[in-house]
């Protein structure tokens, strides 16, 4: 659980920024989305293999060269 104590003289905006940063580093949102709905083992396996195919396809792509300068 991410908690942030507001220091004396600190604005609410800066405390909110610190809270958002802490939530992102602890991956709370990512975990909540992951557990938002039930996914069977078969669906998880299909998703995992699809992501692996996407990753491998991206790795096999030839590097993009910048356009020549005149």
ABEGO torsion letter per residue (X at the ends): XBBBBBBBGBBAAAAAAAAAAAAAAAGAAAAAAAAABBBBAAAAAAAAAAAAAAAAAAAABBBBBBBBBX
